[in-house]
Amino acid sequence: RLDELGLRLGVRYLMVHCGRCQHPWYVADVRLARGAAEVAAAAALPAVVKRYKPRRRKCQVCDVWGANFVCYEDKLCETAPAFLCATCFDALHYTAGGELVYDDFTALPYEHDVV
């Protein structure tokens, strides 16, 4: 049940299904239904109020593929944060044998920016 989730207003949540499909969402407003008309209208809730257009950044190394990672404090990247596709991220940070070259940076999964 929804009341068992412990949701907070304005906090971004992430719904994950099928292993990798991710959908960000948040609760913008909570109201108590008053009167028969509002109770009947509540049956159509939750409602999508606004759909945001996602903006996917390109990889800053190859400038071809969409970014899969955002890196902070990475000595091989010119900017911070740096947005990298999976291919360039692996090429910069892993040897041919699959070993991490260095680990003094932070890398997080990157989905998209909301505009």
C-alpha positions in Angstrom: 0.0 0.0 0.0 1.1 3.5 -0.7 0.8 4.7 2.9 3.3 2.1 3.9 6.2 3.5 1.8 7.1 6.4 4.0 7.3 9.0 1.2 8.6 12.5 1.6 7.5 15.5 -0.5 10.1 16.7 -3.1 12.4 13.7 -2.6 13.4 12.0 -5.9 12.7 8.3 -5.9 13.7 5.7 -8.4 11.5 2.8 -9.5 13.5 -0.1 -11.1 11.9 -3.0 -12.9 13.1 -5.7 -15.3 16.5 -5.4 -13.8 17.7 -2.2 -15.5 14.7 -0.1 -16.5 14.7 3.0 -14.3 12.0 5.6 -13.8 12.6 8.6 -11.6 9.6 10.1 -9.8 8.7 12.3 -6.8 5.7 13.4 -4.8 4.9 17.0 -5.4 1.7 17.5 -3.5 -0.5 15.6 -1.0 -4.1 16.6 -0.3 -7.0 15.1 1.6 -10.1 14.4 -0.6 -13.1 16.3 0.7 -16.6 15.6 -0.6 -18.0 13.1 -3.0 -16.7 14.8 -6.1 -13.1 14.8 -4.9 -13.3 11.2 -3.6 -14.6 10.2 -7.1 -11.8 12.1 -8.8 -9.2 10.5 -6.5 -9.9 7.2 -8.3 -7.9 8.6 -11.2 -4.8 9.2 -9.0 -1.9 9.2 -9.0 -1.9 11.5 -12.0 1.0 12.7 -14.2 1.1 16.4 -13.8 3.9 17.2 -16.1 6.2 15.2 -18.3 9.8 16.5 -18.4 11.8 16.2 -21.6 14.9 14.2 -20.7 18.2 15.6 -22.1 20.9 12.9 -22.5 24.4 14.2 -22.5 26.9 12.8 -25.0 30.2 11.3 -24.0 32.9 14.0 -23.5 35.6 11.7 -24.9 34.2 10.3 -28.1 31.3 12.7 -28.6 29.3 10.0 -30.3 27.5 7.9 -27.7 25.2 8.9 -24.9 26.8 9.1 -21.4 26.4 6.2 -19.1 28.6 7.4 -16.2 29.3 10.7 -14.5 32.8 10.9 -13.0 34.0 13.3 -10.3 37.6 14.1 -9.4 38.9 11.9 -12.2 42.5 12.8 -13.1 42.1 11.7 -16.8 39.1 13.9 -17.4 39.4 17.6 -18.3 36.1 18.6 -16.6 34.4 17.8 -13.4 31.9 16.3 -13.6 32.8 14.3 -16.7 30.2 12.4 -18.7 31.4 9.2 -20.3 29.9 6.4 -22.4 30.5 2.8 -21.2 33.1 2.2 -23.9 35.2 5.2 -23.1 34.8 4.7 -19.4 36.1 1.2 -19.7 39.0 2.2 -22.0 40.1 4.9 -19.5 39.7 3.0 -16.3 40.4 -0.7 -17.0 43.3 -2.7 -18.4 42.8 -5.2 -21.3 42.6 -7.8 -18.6 39.7 -6.1 -16.9 41.6 -4.7 -13.9 40.9 -1.2 -12.6 43.8 1.2 -13.4 43.2 3.6 -10.5 40.4 4.2 -8.0 40.8 7.7 -6.7 37.7 9.0 -8.4 33.9 8.7 -8.0 31.8 7.2 -10.8 28.1 7.1 -10.7 25.5 5.8 -13.2 24.1 8.6 -15.4 20.6 8.4 -16.8 19.7 11.9 -18.1 19.1 15.4 -17.1 15.6 16.8 -16.8 14.9 20.1 -18.6 
